[in-house]
Amino acid sequence: MEICGSMKKTLLCLLFLSYALSGAAHAQDQNKVSQYVYEDNKQLVALVESAASLIEHKGEAAFKEFGVNNSRWLNDKFYIFVYESTGICAFHPVESDFVGKNLSKLKDIEGRSVIAMICEVGNMPQPDASGWIFYLWEDPWHSNPRWKGSYVRKAIAPDGKIYLVGSGLYNIKTEKIFIQERVDKAAELILAKGKEAAFRELSDRSCPLHILNNYVSVVAENGDVIVDPLFPNLDKKRNIMQYRDSTGSTIIEKIKGSLKDRDSNWVLYIAPRADTSHPARYLRYTRRVIVGKEVFYVTGSFVPATPIWMK
């Protein structure tokens, strides 16, 4: 049967639109991946984005593919998990007992509400919302719990059901964006809730803003550490006014100097690592927050993976 000219034009338009939407989605996925430095993290984000796309096209039928052993979805490095927005586990290839249960109260060993953090991604307004969660979790191959980072993506199935699809890695490499996002959120918490309520929340080691053994702290103008999750039981506040890096520069003055004409910035310094006492390259991100007449420095730091080229 011959297709009339108008129908041909309609089909061509639909085909062009399909290609355009596919290209836009691919570009958006690439933008999400390009935010990260380390190859493992990029692979993890790309995998979850692809899994979310599959759910958006196939719905629950995608779960069968996620369960195929030695596939891109399930192998020695990665596996995919899926939760409903209520906290019910919809798919898990490793913990089969989880499936069908509401795990919204599940916590890590320090009290972080792991599944609740996953569900928070589903509460974001964007249809393709995404985010990272971090938690101390049991690793079957190690005697002690280890930090795990999971990338979670919201996916809306063809029937309109919302799923949270994710995957994680132990010993994940810390990215600058991880620290910056959490320091910014801590600063916003202080502005939204007031200093007393926010400081109480941030002083708790189980606060989700403390990740991968990197803790957000708050420092007053005089150098007193007001929020100090690493030393919660000290009777007298630590004062870092005289703390110097390996070049002899005062770290707090270096931070203040970087914030003369802006409210946030990164500084680099060399200082001994607490665990080894060997000099290490620290990157520290700080946000200046003004509450009334008081100035606070909300800050977090990390040591990039060594060597830095090991991506």
C-alpha positions in Angstrom: 0.0 0.0 0.0 1.4 3.4 -1.0 1.9 5.9 1.7 0.6 9.4 0.9 2.8 12.4 1.0 1.4 13.9 4.2 1.8 10.7 6.0 5.4 10.4 4.9 6.0 13.9 6.2 4.4 13.0 9.6 6.5 9.8 9.9 9.7 11.7 9.0 8.9 14.3 11.6 8.3 11.7 14.3 11.5 9.9 13.3 13.5 13.2 13.5 11.9 14.0 16.9 12.8 10.5 18.2 16.4 11.0 17.1 16.5 14.5 18.6 15.2 13.3 22.0 17.6 10.4 22.0 20.5 12.7 21.2 19.4 15.2 24.0 19.2 12.4 26.5 22.6 11.1 25.5 24.1 14.5 25.9 22.5 15.0 29.3 24.0 11.6 30.4 27.4 12.7 29.2 27.1 15.9 31.1 26.4 14.0 34.3 29.4 11.7 33.7 31.8 14.6 32.9 31.4 16.1 36.4 33.7 13.4 37.8 37.5 12.9 37.7 37.9 9.2 38.4 37.1 6.5 35.9 35.4 4.2 38.4 33.0 6.9 39.4 32.3 7.8 35.7 31.6 4.1 35.0 29.2 3.9 37.9 27.2 7.0 36.9 27.0 5.9 33.3 25.8 2.4 34.3 23.0 3.7 36.5 21.9 6.3 33.9 21.6 3.5 31.4 19.7 1.3 33.8 17.3 4.2 34.6 16.8 4.7 30.8 15.9 1.0 30.4 13.3 1.2 33.2 11.9 4.3 31.6 11.4 2.3 28.4 10.5 -1.2 29.7 9.3 -0.7 33.3 9.6 -3.8 35.5 10.6 -5.9 32.4 14.1 -4.3 32.8 14.6 -6.2 36.1 15.1 -9.5 34.3 18.0 -8.0 32.4 19.5 -6.6 35.6 19.6 -10.1 37.0 21.7 -11.7 34.2 25.0 -12.8 35.7 28.2 -11.7 34.0 26.4 -9.0 32.2 27.1 -5.3 32.2 24.5 -5.0 35.0 25.7 -7.8 37.2 29.4 -8.7 37.5 32.3 -8.8 39.9 32.4 -5.0 40.1 28.8 -3.7 39.8 25.2 -4.7 40.4 21.9 -2.8 40.1 19.4 -2.3 42.9 15.9 -0.8 42.5 13.6 0.7 45.2 10.1 2.1 45.0 9.6 5.6 46.3 8.0 4.2 49.5 11.2 2.3 50.5 10.0 -1.1 49.2 12.8 -3.0 47.5 11.7 -3.8 44.0 14.9 -5.6 42.8 18.1 -6.7 44.3 20.3 -9.4 42.8 22.6 -9.9 45.8 20.1 -9.6 48.8 17.1 -11.5 47.5 15.5 -11.4 51.0 15.2 -7.6 50.6 12.8 -7.8 47.6 9.2 -6.9 48.5 10.1 -5.5 51.9 9.8 -1.9 53.1 13.3 -1.1 54.2 12.9 2.6 54.9 14.1 2.2 58.5 17.3 0.4 57.5 20.4 2.2 58.9 24.1 1.8 58.6 26.3 1.2 61.7 26.5 4.9 62.5 22.8 5.5 62.2 22.4 6.9 58.7 19.0 6.0 57.2 20.3 4.4 54.0 17.0 3.7 52.2 15.4 6.9 53.3 18.3 8.8 51.6 17.7 6.8 48.4 14.0 7.7 48.6 14.9 11.4 49.0 16.0 11.4 45.3 12.5 10.3 44.4 11.1 13.4 46.1 13.1 15.7 43.9 10.9 17.4 41.3 13.0 16.5 38.2 11.9 13.4 36.4 15.6 12.4 36.0 16.7 13.5 39.5 19.9 11.9 40.8 22.3 12.0 43.7 24.9 10.3 45.8 24.5 8.6 49.1 27.3 7.4 51.4 27.2 4.9 54.3 29.3 2.6 56.4 28.4 -0.9 55.3 29.3 -4.5 55.9 31.7 -5.8 53.3 31.7 -9.6 53.2 35.4 -9.7 52.2 36.6 -7.5 55.0 36.4 -7.8 58.8 35.4 -4.2 59.3 32.6 -2.1 57.8 33.8 0.1 54.9 32.5 3.3 53.4 30.3 2.7 50.3 29.1 5.3 47.8 26.0 4.7 45.7 24.8 6.8 42.8 21.0 6.9 42.6 18.8 7.9 39.7 15.0 8.5 39.6 13.2 6.7 36.8 9.6 6.9 35.8 8.3 3.8 34.2 5.8 3.8 31.2 2.9 3.2 33.7 3.9 6.3 35.7 5.5 4.4 38.6 8.5 5.9 40.2 11.6 3.8 40.8 15.0 4.6 42.4 17.7 2.8 40.6 21.3 2.7 41.8 24.6 1.0 42.2 27.5 1.5 44.5 31.2 0.9 45.1 33.3 0.3 48.2 36.4 2.4 48.8 35.1 5.0 46.4 37.4 7.8 45.5 36.4 11.2 46.9 35.5 13.8 44.2 35.7 17.6 44.8 32.0 17.8 43.9 31.1 15.4 46.8 32.7 17.8 49.4 31.5 21.0 47.8 27.8 19.8 47.6 27.9 18.8 51.3 29.5 21.9 52.6 27.0 24.0 50.6 24.2 22.0 52.1 25.6 22.5 55.6 25.8 26.3 55.0 22.2 26.3 53.7 21.1 24.3 56.8 22.6 27.0 59.1 20.8 29.7 57.2 17.5 27.8 57.1 17.3 26.4 60.7 19.5 28.8 62.6 22.9 28.2 64.1 21.8 26.3 67.3 19.6 23.7 65.5 22.0 23.3 62.6 25.1 23.0 64.8 23.4 20.2 66.8 22.5 18.3 63.6 26.0 18.8 62.1 27.7 17.7 65.3 26.2 14.2 64.9 28.6 11.9 63.2 25.7 10.1 61.5 24.6 13.3 59.7 24.5 12.4 56.0 26.7 15.4 55.2 29.7 13.6 56.8 31.0 11.2 54.2 34.0 8.9 53.5 35.8 9.9 56.7 35.5 13.6 55.6 33.6 15.6 58.2 32.0 19.1 57.7 33.1 21.4 60.5 32.2 25.0 61.4 34.9 27.5 62.5 34.3 30.9 64.2 36.2 34.1 63.2 38.5 33.6 66.2 39.5 30.1 65.1 37.3 28.1 67.5 35.9 24.9 66.0 32.2 25.2 66.8 31.1 22.1 65.0 33.6 19.3 65.5 32.3 15.8 64.7 35.7 14.2 65.0 36.0 15.4 68.7 32.4 15.6 69.9 33.2 15.1 73.6 35.9 17.8 74.1 35.1 20.1 77.0 37.2 22.9 75.5 36.8 23.8 71.9 39.8 23.3 69.6 41.2 26.5 68.2 43.0 26.2 64.8 44.2 29.8 64.6 47.8 28.6 64.9 47.5 25.5 62.7 50.1 25.7 59.9 50.7 23.8 56.8 54.1 22.3 55.8 55.1 25.6 54.3 54.5 27.5 57.5 51.3 29.2 56.3 48.4 29.5 58.8 45.6 27.5 57.3 42.7 29.6 58.7 44.4 32.8 57.4 44.8 31.1 54.0 41.1 30.3 54.0 40.1 33.8 55.0 42.4 35.3 52.4 40.7 33.2 49.6 37.3 34.6 50.7 38.1 38.3 50.6 36.0 38.9 47.5 33.8 35.8 47.4 31.7 33.6 49.8 33.2 30.3 48.8 36.5 28.9 47.5 38.9 26.0 47.5 42.4 26.2 49.0 45.3 23.8 48.6 47.8 23.0 51.3 50.3 20.4 52.4 50.0 18.9 55.9 50.6 15.6 57.7 47.9 13.0 57.4 46.3 12.0 60.7 46.6 8.3 59.9 50.2 8.2 58.7 51.8 11.5 59.7 53.2 11.7 56.2 52.8 15.0 54.3 49.7 14.9 52.0 48.1 17.3 49.6 44.8 18.5 51.0 42.0 20.3 49.1 39.7 22.3 51.4 36.4 23.9 50.4 34.9 26.6 52.6 31.7 28.6 52.6 31.4 31.8 54.6 28.1 32.2 56.4 26.9 35.3 58.2 24.3 34.9 61.0 23.4 38.2 62.5 26.8 39.8 63.2 28.6 36.5 63.5 30.8 35.1 60.7 31.3 31.3 60.4 33.4 29.3 58.1 31.7 26.0 57.0 34.4 23.8 55.7 35.4 20.3 54.5 38.6 18.8 53.1 39.9 15.6 51.6 43.1 14.1 50.2 42.8 13.3 46.5 43.6 9.8 45.4 47.4 9.3 45.2 48.9 9.5 42.6 46.4 12.1 41.2 46.8 10.6 37.7 45.5 7.3 39.0 42.0 7.7 37.6 
